[in-house]
């Protein structure tokens, strides 16, 4: 969802960086990109360990980031080009569509309500309530189970490296749409298809 359907990664980045800055620590954009796709709790845990911040402050920081992210999405969130058309393409083919995301449900609901996408998905699977988040494949495996399909019959769309690893670990085909600044990085080699935007997606490239 974040960074693929909706252009919310800059809004998450803003929320995360400002929360750390309030604690006296500056996170660079390059550093931020290494942690995209993680759940907020894991994101905070990662950077709290990196900067050696008091872990007692972690729960409050998580709540602050979520609050800021939801406000940012509601006020300034935008859909990526081709997102609705790609969803409709699969709808037209009669295929099941699941949303597998690291975001907690309150963020998912805020985003889907804003863009009138609540009825576009057969199931929604959030890693927020699971034991493991991306890059662990659990959220993808749960989504496939809820769709009542084999992971081997699934196609995942991702924008983050951690998400791609999760999808491939679940044994799904994966289309990646990386951020422009990350597009030429060799780490995307594990993907089945790499696109600059969802508008470039062609069914014939996979089947």
N, C-alpha and C positions, 0 to 999 in steps of 0.2 A: 504493500500500500504506500508507505512513506518512501518517496524518492522514485516511485515507479508510476503509480496512478496519479498521485497528487504531489505537487512540487513543495513538499514539506520538509525535506532535509535541511534547507537553509534555515527554516524556522526552528527545527529541532537543534540545529547547530547553534543558533542564536540563543536559544533557551539554555542549552548546556554550557556554552562558553560564558554567558553572563552569570550563571549560577556559580561556576567556579571562580569567576572574577570577583564576585561578592565575597568569596572566601579568601581572596588575595592571590589567586593563581591564574595565569594566562595560558590558554590552550590555543595552539596554532591551528590553522585550517588543515595543514598536512597531518598533524596529530589527530585531528578529529576524524579524518577519513579512514584512519586505521581502525576505528572503533564503530563505524556505521554498521547497522544490522543487529547490534547487541540490544538486549532489553535494558530499560532505564536503570534498573537495580544493578545489572552487570556493568553497565557503562560507568555508573558512579563508583562501583567497587574497583573497576580497572583504574580509573584516574585518581581515586583516593589513595590507592596503593602507590601509584606512580609518583604523586606529589607528596605522599606521606601525610595525608590529612587525617585528622581524628575521625575514626569510624563512627563515633557516637553522633556525628553530624550528618551521616549518610541518609537516614530515613527522611529527615527534613529536606535535604537536597533533592532527593527523588521526588518528593511531593511538589517542591518548587518547580522543578523542570517540567513535570506533567502539567501543572497549572499554566505555566508560561506557554508550553507547546500547544495546549488546547486553545488558549486565547489567541495565539498567533495564527493557528489554522482557521479559526472562526473569522478572524479579522482580515487575514491576508493570504490565506491558502488559495491555490489555483491548481487546476488539473493540467496534466501534461498533454501535449498534442498527441492525438491518436488513442488516448486511453479509452474513451467511451466507444470509439469505433472498433477497437480491438475486442472489447467485451462483447459488443454486438455481433462481431464476426463469429465468435464461438457460440453465442446464443443462436444465431441463424443456422449453425451446423448441428444444433440440438445437443451440444455437449454440456456436461455439468461444469460448473465454475465454482471454485472455492477460493476464499481469501485466507492466506496463511501469513500472519504478521507477528512481529515482535512487540508491537504496540499493545498496551492494555485496552480493554474493551471500552473504557470511557473515551479514549482517544479515537478508536475506531468508529464509535457511534457519532462523535462530533464531526468527523471527516465525512462519513457516508451520508449523514443527514444534510450537511452543507451542500454536497454535490448530487443529491437525490440518487444515490447508488444503493440504498438499503435493500432494494428488491432485485439487484443484479446478480447476487451470489446465492448459490444453493446452500452453502455452509460458510461460516466464518470461524476460523481457528486462531486463537490468540495464544502466543507463548507466555503471556503474562501470568497465567495460572498453571503453567506446566513446570515440572522439575528442572527441565533444561531448555535453554533458548538457543537460537542460532549462534554459532555454526553447527550445533547439534541438530540432527534431522527430525527431532521429535515433533515439532509443529507441523512439518510437512507430512509425516507419517500419520499424525492424528487427522489432518485435513483429508487425506486420501481415505482413511477409515470411515470418516463421517460421510464422505461422498460414495462410499461402498464401491471403491475401485482399487485396483492394484497400483502401487506407486510406479510400477513399470509402465503403466498406461497413462501416466501423467506428464504434463508439460508445465514447468514452472517458469515464471517470469521474475527476474531479480535485477536489482540495481547495485547491490552491495556484494563485496567479496565474501563476507560471512554468510550471506543468504545463498550465494551460489554454492558454497561448500555444503551447506545444509541440504540444498536440493539434490546435489549430486550424491551426497551420502545416503539420501533416501532412494537413490537409483532412478531419479526422474531425469528426463531431458530438461535442459535449462537454456532459456534465452536471457541474455544479460543486456541491460541498457544502462551502461555506466555513466557517471557524471562526465561532462566534457573534459575536465582536467585529468580524469583517470582513464580515458578511453583507450589510449595506446599502451597502457601498462601490460606487460606480459602475463600478469597474474590471471587474466581472463581466459587463458588458453584452455581451461577445463570446460568452458561453456560450449554448448552445441552450436549456438548462433550468437553473434554480438551485433547489436544495432545502436545507431546514434539516437534514434527516437522510435517510439512504437509505430509511427507512421510508416516505417520501413518494413514492418513485419509482413512476410508473405508465407502463406500456408505451404507453397511449393518448396520453400527452403528447408522444410523439415520432412515432408511426406511425398 
